[in-house]
Amino acid sequence: MFHKNIKLVIAGLIIAYAIYQFTEGYIGNGITLILFSLIFIFLYFRNEMILLAFLRMRKQDMEGTQKWLDKIKNPEAALITKQQGYYNYLHGILHSQKNLTQAEKYFRKALKLGLTMDYDVAMAKLSLAGIAMQKRRKREATTLLQEAKKLDKNNMLTEQIKMMQQQMKRI
């Protein structure tokens, strides 16, 4: 909704007013304003549109996910680097149903920009391995599967990895 720098300016102004409230003796108002400014600081690091897109994705509403992602007009300027990674990650998931070449481009860009959680990196590499396997690039798919297996610490993707390894044996 707001540009990333505007969020910091708003948080700074609220904190400055909170300090003024502290000097005037209104401690409760100052504490409340400090807590209120934390919302803008949180939204600087976690973009609200991406959070809403993840909620839509969780409900398997791909059109709703696309709608929330489309509200981000200029992702390079409006998002910090990790958010750009997740923006591309979500686009990769959306395009993996339709256009594999486009999905591969988005997943590679997401990995280049960086994803915070190991599970997301493992999922992106697993998706890239599936795309490479469909394009008959067995060596690349094997490498990506091994990297995904290392990153999957909670064993949430073991079934998918085993299934892909069995399919690779057939190639």
C-alpha positions in Angstrom: 0.0 0.0 0.0 2.7 2.5 1.0 6.2 2.7 -0.5 8.8 1.1 1.7 10.5 4.4 2.5 7.2 6.1 3.4 6.6 3.3 6.0 9.9 4.2 7.7 9.1 8.0 7.6 5.7 7.3 9.2 7.3 5.2 11.8 9.9 7.8 12.5 7.3 10.6 12.9 5.2 8.4 15.2 8.3 7.7 17.3 9.2 11.4 17.4 5.7 12.2 18.6 6.0 9.4 21.2 9.2 11.0 22.5 7.4 14.3 22.7 4.6 12.7 24.7 7.1 11.2 27.1 8.6 14.6 27.7 5.2 16.1 28.4 4.6 13.4 31.0 2.1 11.3 29.0 3.8 8.0 29.4 0.9 5.8 28.4 0.4 7.8 25.1 4.1 7.4 24.4 4.1 3.7 24.9 1.0 3.3 22.8 2.6 5.3 20.0 5.8 3.3 20.1 3.7 0.1 19.8 1.8 1.6 16.9 5.0 2.5 15.1 6.1 -1.1 15.3 3.3 -2.0 12.9 4.9 0.2 10.2 8.3 -1.2 11.0 6.9 -4.8 10.7 5.3 -3.9 7.4 8.6 -2.6 6.1 10.1 -6.0 6.4 6.9 -8.0 5.5 4.9 -6.4 2.7 1.2 -6.5 3.4 0.3 -7.4 -0.2 2.6 -10.4 -0.2 1.2 -11.5 3.2 -2.3 -11.3 1.7 -1.2 -13.2 -1.4 0.2 -16.0 0.8 -3.1 -16.2 2.6 -4.9 -16.6 -0.7 -2.3 -19.2 -1.8 -3.0 -21.1 1.4 -6.6 -21.3 0.5 -5.7 -22.6 -3.0 -7.2 -19.4 -4.5 -4.8 -18.8 -7.4 -6.9 -16.0 -8.9 -7.0 -14.2 -5.6 -3.2 -14.7 -5.2 -2.7 -13.2 -8.6 -5.0 -10.3 -7.8 -3.0 -9.4 -4.6 0.3 -9.7 -6.5 -0.9 -7.5 -9.3 -1.5 -4.7 -6.7 2.3 -4.3 -6.4 3.0 -2.0 -9.3 6.8 -1.7 -9.2 8.3 -4.5 -7.1 11.9 -3.3 -7.6 11.1 0.0 -6.0 8.3 -0.9 -3.6 9.9 -4.1 -2.0 13.1 -4.9 -0.2 15.3 -7.7 -1.7 13.8 -10.6 0.3 10.3 -9.4 -0.5 11.2 -9.4 -4.2 12.4 -12.9 -3.8 9.0 -14.0 -2.4 7.2 -12.0 -5.0 9.0 -14.0 -7.7 8.5 -17.2 -5.8 4.8 -16.7 -5.7 4.7 -15.9 -9.4 6.8 -19.0 -10.1 4.2 -21.1 -8.3 1.4 -19.5 -10.2 3.1 -19.9 -13.6 4.1 -23.5 -12.9 0.6 -24.6 -13.8 0.6 -22.8 -17.2 4.0 -21.9 -18.5 7.1 -23.8 -17.4 9.6 -21.5 -19.0 8.1 -18.5 -17.3 7.9 -20.4 -14.0 11.6 -21.4 -14.3 12.6 -17.8 -14.8 10.6 -16.7 -11.7 12.0 -19.5 -9.5 15.6 -18.7 -10.6 15.1 -15.0 -9.9 13.6 -15.8 -6.5 16.6 -18.0 -5.6 19.0 -15.3 -6.8 17.3 -12.6 -4.7 17.0 -14.9 -1.7 14.3 -16.5 0.3 14.2 -16.3 4.1 13.1 -19.8 5.0 15.0 -23.0 4.1 11.6 -24.7 3.3 10.9 -22.1 0.6 14.3 -22.5 -0.9 13.9 -26.3 -0.9 10.4 -25.9 -2.5 11.8 -23.6 -5.2 14.7 -26.0 -6.0 12.3 -28.9 -6.1 10.1 -27.1 -8.5 13.1 -26.2 -10.7 14.1 -29.9 -10.6 10.7 -30.9 -11.8 10.9 -28.3 -14.6 14.4 -29.5 -15.6 13.2 -33.1 -15.5 10.3 -32.3 -17.9 12.8 -30.5 -20.2 15.1 -33.7 -20.2 17.9 -32.1 -18.3 18.7 -35.0 -16.0 22.0 -33.8 -14.5 20.6 -30.4 -13.5 17.5 -32.1 -12.0 19.6 -34.5 -10.0 21.7 -31.6 -8.6 18.7 -29.6 -7.7 17.0 -32.6 -6.0 20.1 -33.2 -3.9 20.2 -29.5 -2.8 16.5 -29.6 -2.0 17.0 -32.8 0.1 19.7 -31.0 2.1 17.5 -28.0 2.8 14.5 -30.0 3.8 15.3 -30.3 7.5 11.8 -31.0 8.7 11.3 -33.8 6.1 8.2 -32.1 4.7 9.2 -32.7 1.1 10.6 -36.2 1.4 7.7 -37.9 -0.4 7.9 -35.5 -3.3 11.7 -35.9 -3.5 11.4 -39.7 -3.5 8.7 -39.6 -6.2 10.8 -37.4 -8.4 13.8 -39.6 -7.9 11.8 -42.6 -9.0 10.6 -40.7 -12.1 14.2 -39.8 -12.9 15.2 -43.4 -12.9 12.7 -44.0 -15.7 14.2 -41.3 -17.9 
